[in-house]
Structure formats: structure tokens, C-alpha cells
């Protein structure tokens, strides 16, 4: 079995409040997604990095991607993340039992060694798993008017990250069967099939850029390396 990465990058990133899609915002002189591609391309176990973009994407070809020979662009993005992932998995010319590592385009600070460790831990797993970190903050349940209703116990709670690693065929079947608003990541679709993905320790530096201030934090993390 081989491993390939899939980066869904067809979204608009509306919460950033920018005219340019989030994945193309400038980060240290490169588009944000360039750093994401670079991290996955540096993982020796990954044979191919597939990026799923919108058929009408007008930004991708503005940049030079020639330094990534294992990069493949799939212009089959859908209206949602789950649709983009499903479309990309179907189009990718790989075997059903190959491992698909789905990674957010907006996580540019991924460390390749964490991905290698994840692959090593899950390669013989019956289900697959995800990078994640235990929840450290106290969690509050909000009531009407943003008043605190109660404190939620955080024991056993983890914050999901990406990559999320599952066999291509099984992930296609899960996403095709359970597509809907409650499928917020690949693991949630696998869970709907009654399976229990493995939690693999990630890193707090594996930041997801969601709001404008996150872009500054990502720059600091990358510069710090």
C-alpha cells in the first residue's frame, strides 16, 4: 500500500474577509497553500500530493509550482469541503487500499516529521486515524445572550487536526453514504460507519488559518523554524 496526500482547496475562506481565497493569501512572500504543499512534499512516505481546486479557479496558475514534481492538480472541487474531498478521491488514479492523507489547505505550519510518525503508527491499522491534540483550555457552554450555561468537562476531549489518514476506498464509501452538514471532517464520516479512528498526537503549532490574526501567527511559527 502506498500513501498520497489530498488537499481540498476549492473554498473561498469567507471568514478571512478578503477578496482573495484564503489559500492564496500572502504568507512570507508565497501563497499560503504553497507552504502547505511544501510540508507534505517533504514527507518521504508520500508518493503524490494532490490539490483539489475549483474548476473556475483563476489564481492557481499565477504561481510557479515546478519545484514540486510529485504535485498533481485536480480541478474538480465541489461546493463543500466534503464534496471536494470525495471528488478528488474519485478522480485520483490510485488504488482503493492506498492510504489517503487529507490535509487542510489552511494548515501551512504542518511539520513533516509528525506526518511520517503518523504514517508509521497507522500503516497497519485496520481503520486509520487523525492528528489531534488534547484539549487544554476550560470549555464553557454558552446560553442565551452569551452567558455561561455551564462548564463542560474536558477529560477525554481532543481537538482534531489534519492530516486525517484513511484508505481511499473506505473513505469514498463513507463520504458518499453520509454526506451532510454534520460531516465536518473525514473522521466524522468514518465514525458514521461505526468505526473508531485512532488519535495520533499532533502539535499545537499545526495551526489552521481561519481569521486574519491567524495569518500573522502562522508567519511567526514559520519564521521561528
ABEGO torsion letter per residue (X at the ends): XBBBBBBBAABAGAAAGBABBAAABBBGGBBAAAAAAAAAAABAABABBBBBBBAABAAAAABBAAABAABBBBBABBABAAAAAAAAAAABBBBAABBBBBBBAABAABBAAAAAAAAAAAAABAAEBBBBBBBABBBBBBBBGGBBABBBBABGBBBBBOBBBBBAAAAAAAAAAABEAABABAAAAAAAAGBBBBBBBBBAABBBBABAAAAAAAAAAAAAX
